[in-house]
Amino acid sequence: MAAGKIKKSGLAKRIQKSREGLCISAKELDRRSGLHVGHTAMIERGDRKTPSSDTVIKLAKALRVDIAWLLTGESYSDHSYQQWRSGTQEAVSEKS
């Protein structure tokens, strides 16, 4: 790996996957999200460290994806379901 280059993150992979799902270029995503040209490509390649929260919000809106999913790979609804399911299982155990 070249000096200064970081390993491609899950965030970078999710950005790329979402962008490709919309059939748009990184340059078009930059335009739609209001970022400087080349910014998305640098994130996707792993040339940039973790983007700012403002950048992530802009990307999530432009990609039409959940911010939590973009950051973690899990959506808020997935997390809420897991908490609900966990609580339900505990309640059933307590009744037994």
Buried (B, 14 or more C-beta within 10 A) or exposed (E): EEEEEEEBBEBBEBBBEBBEEBEBEBBBBBBBBEBEEEBBBBBBBBBBEEBEEEBBBBBBEBBEBBBBBBBBEEBEEBEEEEEEEEEEEEEEEEEE
